[in-house]
Amino acid sequence: MTRIGTADRPLRVAIVGSGPSGFYAAAALLGSDRHVRVDLLDRLPTPFGLVRGGVAPDHQKIKSVVRAYDKTAGADGFRFMGNVDVGRDVTVPALLEAYDQVVLAVGNESARRLGIEGSQLEGTHTATAFVAWYNGHPDHQHHAFDLSCSAAVVVGVGNVAMDVARVLAQDPERLASTDITDTALHALRASQIRDVYVLGRRGPAQAAFSPSEIKEIGELEGVDLIVRPEDAALDPASAAWLEAHGDKQAKQNCALLAEHVGRPSTAPRRVHVRLHTSPVRFLGDGALAQVELGTNRLEATDGGRFRAVDTGERARVAAGISFEAVGYRGVPLPDVPFDDRRGTIPNVEGRVTTDGTPVPRLYVVGWAKRGPSGLIGTNRADSKATVAAMLEDVAALPAIERPDLPYADAVDWDGWQRIDQHEVAAGQAKGKIRDKVVDVDALVQLARE
Ligand SMILES: Cc1cc2nc3c(=O)[nH]c(=O)nc-3n(C[C@H](O)[C@H](O)[C@H](O)COP(=O)(O)OP(=O)(O)OC[C@H]3O[C@@H](n4cnc5c(N)ncnc54)[C@H](O)[C@@H]3O)c2cc1C
């Protein structure tokens, strides 16, 4: 019988999701010592996942990672199939019929919520929606963000929270030549927001932002980074932990925050970092007017972790808009196991499991595997590890014929290139890097032209 992974019978793999983890899995498979054919599916007509729809418009250097993905797309055996929603247009069991192996690279496409009182008030939003809106994700163009108030609250101190704070606080003209949507740019130009409060429930040693992100806010023209002494102060247990085990990033973050304590503020806009602080209630009559804040103390738990414990102390800050940036979680796929608590697809070393038992020939990579942590590059080693498990499993695969699934409406790589060329040309005419098309039908139309 012909062996799978040879020139006569290549290994046939479907990867669902064309973000970084999907592309890194494709690269690892196509660069392996087997003959492989990869179909990379995405529910959008455009590739690149959060690199297109998440990474901030003023971080274009980071977005240039797509050049490596372009290279993968040019490799023999690669096909892109955009505009195919797995679960809606084709099921995972149907993919398992048509392919030897299926990799889920679907990311974490929904927002975690705090669920505190007042979350239904007008003006309370998720960072997920705001980020996807300003980046032109077709699912998020219906939102309306009223930026006519003078203060905003951002809940969370990860890099997504930093992106949101920076986009709100900086001079919008810095974004004018990027690939931000025109709608978002107009809204930011009209924005009256002068104060952005960024809330972190724990202390400076536990803040999740990268040092480069907080440094960037501190250096923004026209923006002061306000840090009160109590925000930069380390509790004795965190100080001891930092001394004994603290990582470089936590030490840098503490030092960067400390540098800003007591600096006079003269700039027209301010980003206030409020640590040891949790939002307790959103208040307002129909629309958000204030956020009630609770002060926390830290309690050391097992394994060097620190828990925020409410001290009962309360304060209020006036704000007309809020953005919860408290994490992403996966969206369950029909017929695929899902860990509802973690918001990920359960797996052992990338092999999808149900009740601890591997589901034959089904794998997972990226945020769908690990949850929303790590930078773009983190997904590379992660996808490689899953591909190593897949290649280990090849010997046990049944060498049966696998019929091609018809994807009548799929946008292929040439179709994406037509979209890309159109967006870049339209951007050039407006003095922007790219003018994104934000409507799925219009994107599909462009791909077919
Ligand atoms: C707001 C934000 C900013 C970030 N900024 C940075 C940064 O500056 N630098 C950095 O290094 N990292 C950054 N990251 C992290 C980085 O984006 C992630 O590590 C990375 O995108 C995760 O890759 P992924 O492939 O797992 O998921 P994703 O990038 O989310 O890709 C998932 C893909 O799956 C597709 N998909 C989902 N469901 C289906 C389905 N049912 N059928 C078909 N396709 C489907 C989606 O359309 C998407 O294309 C940022 C993340 C966010 C949220």
Ligand as a Chemical Component Dictionary entry (heavy atoms), coordinates in Angstrom:
data_LIG
# 
_chem_comp.id                   LIG 
_chem_comp.type                 NON-POLYMER 
_chem_comp.pdbx_formal_charge   0 
_chem_comp.three_letter_code    LIG 
# 
loop_
_chem_comp_atom.comp_id 
_chem_comp_atom.atom_id 
_chem_comp_atom.alt_atom_id 
_chem_comp_atom.type_symbol 
_chem_comp_atom.charge 
_chem_comp_atom.model_Cartn_x 
_chem_comp_atom.model_Cartn_y 
_chem_comp_atom.model_Cartn_z 
_chem_comp_atom.pdbx_ordinal 
LIG C1  C1  C 0 -5.660  43.517 20.162 1  
LIG C2  C2  C 0 -4.445  42.635 20.029 2  
LIG C3  C3  C 0 -3.219  43.213 19.728 3  
LIG C4  C4  C 0 -2.095  42.409 19.618 4  
LIG N1  N1  N 0 -0.910  43.002 19.340 5  
LIG C5  C5  C 0 0.201   42.260 19.244 6  
LIG C6  C6  C 0 1.442   42.869 18.948 7  
LIG O1  O1  O 0 1.528   44.099 18.800 8  
LIG N2  N2  N 0 2.542   42.063 18.851 9  
LIG C7  C7  C 0 2.469   40.700 19.000 10 
LIG O2  O2  O 0 3.487   40.012 18.887 11 
LIG N3  N3  N 0 1.289   40.096 19.293 12 
LIG C8  C8  C 0 0.160   40.842 19.406 13 
LIG N4  N4  N 0 -1.026  40.234 19.694 14 
LIG C9  C9  C 0 -1.070  38.755 19.863 15 
LIG C10 C10 C 0 -1.195  38.003 18.513 16 
LIG O3  O3  O 0 -2.118  38.681 17.705 17 
LIG C11 C11 C 0 -1.608  36.549 18.773 18 
LIG O4  O4  O 0 -0.549  35.896 19.461 19 
LIG C12 C12 C 0 -1.900  35.757 17.491 20 
LIG O5  O5  O 0 -2.678  36.464 16.568 21 
LIG C13 C13 C 0 -2.618  34.437 17.813 22 
LIG O6  O6  O 0 -2.667  33.699 16.625 23 
LIG P1  P1  P 0 -3.785  32.610 16.289 24 
LIG O7  O7  O 0 -3.449  32.126 14.922 25 
LIG O8  O8  O 0 -3.879  31.624 17.370 26 
LIG O9  O9  O 0 -5.189  33.407 16.288 27 
LIG P2  P2  P 0 -5.774  34.545 15.364 28 
LIG O10 O10 O 0 -4.730  35.511 14.951 29 
LIG O11 O11 O 0 -6.961  35.074 16.084 30 
LIG O12 O12 O 0 -6.285  33.789 14.037 31 
LIG C14 C14 C 0 -7.447  32.983 14.048 32 
LIG C15 C15 C 0 -8.014  32.893 12.633 33 
LIG O13 O13 O 0 -9.015  31.889 12.604 34 
LIG C16 C16 C 0 -10.100 32.317 11.805 35 
LIG N5  N5  N 0 -11.300 31.592 12.223 36 
LIG C17 C17 C 0 -11.899 31.647 13.432 37 
LIG N6  N6  N 0 -12.970 30.844 13.453 38 
LIG C18 C18 C 0 -13.039 30.248 12.238 39 
LIG C19 C19 C 0 -13.941 29.308 11.653 40 
LIG N7  N7  N 0 -14.983 28.809 12.330 41 
LIG N8  N8  N 0 -13.722 28.923 10.359 42 
LIG C20 C20 C 0 -12.676 29.411 9.656  43 
LIG N9  N9  N 0 -11.792 30.317 10.176 44 
LIG C21 C21 C 0 -11.983 30.715 11.451 45 
LIG C22 C22 C 0 -10.155 33.811 12.058 46 
LIG O14 O14 O 0 -10.854 34.520 11.031 47 
LIG C23 C23 C 0 -8.667  34.178 12.141 48 
LIG O15 O15 O 0 -8.171  34.540 10.875 49 
LIG C24 C24 C 0 -2.184  41.012 19.811 50 
LIG C25 C25 C 0 -3.425  40.431 20.115 51 
LIG C26 C26 C 0 -4.542  41.241 20.220 52 
LIG C27 C27 C 0 -5.855  40.623 20.567 53 
# 
loop_
_chem_comp_bond.comp_id 
_chem_comp_bond.atom_id_1 
_chem_comp_bond.atom_id_2 
_chem_comp_bond.value_order 
_chem_comp_bond.pdbx_ordinal 
LIG C1  C2  SING 1  
LIG C2  C3  SING 2  
LIG C2  C26 DOUB 3  
LIG C3  C4  DOUB 4  
LIG C4  N1  SING 5  
LIG C4  C24 SING 6  
LIG N1  C5  DOUB 7  
LIG C5  C6  SING 8  
LIG C5  C8  SING 9  
LIG C6  O1  DOUB 10 
LIG C6  N2  SING 11 
LIG N2  C7  SING 12 
LIG C7  O2  DOUB 13 
LIG C7  N3  SING 14 
LIG N3  C8  DOUB 15 
LIG C8  N4  SING 16 
LIG N4  C9  SING 17 
LIG N4  C24 SING 18 
LIG C9  C10 SING 19 
LIG C10 O3  SING 20 
LIG C10 C11 SING 21 
LIG C11 O4  SING 22 
LIG C11 C12 SING 23 
LIG C12 O5  SING 24 
LIG C12 C13 SING 25 
LIG C13 O6  SING 26 
LIG O6  P1  SING 27 
LIG P1  O7  DOUB 28 
LIG P1  O8  SING 29 
LIG P1  O9  SING 30 
LIG O9  P2  SING 31 
LIG P2  O10 DOUB 32 
LIG P2  O11 SING 33 
LIG P2  O12 SING 34 
LIG O12 C14 SING 35 
LIG C14 C15 SING 36 
LIG C15 O13 SING 37 
LIG C15 C23 SING 38 
LIG O13 C16 SING 39 
LIG C16 N5  SING 40 
LIG C16 C22 SING 41 
LIG N5  C17 SING 42 
LIG N5  C21 SING 43 
LIG C17 N6  DOUB 44 
LIG N6  C18 SING 45 
LIG C18 C19 SING 46 
LIG C18 C21 DOUB 47 
LIG C19 N7  SING 48 
LIG C19 N8  DOUB 49 
LIG N8  C20 SING 50 
LIG C20 N9  DOUB 51 
LIG N9  C21 SING 52 
LIG C22 O14 SING 53 
LIG C22 C23 SING 54 
LIG C23 O15 SING 55 
LIG C24 C25 DOUB 56 
LIG C25 C26 SING 57 
LIG C26 C27 SING 58 
# 
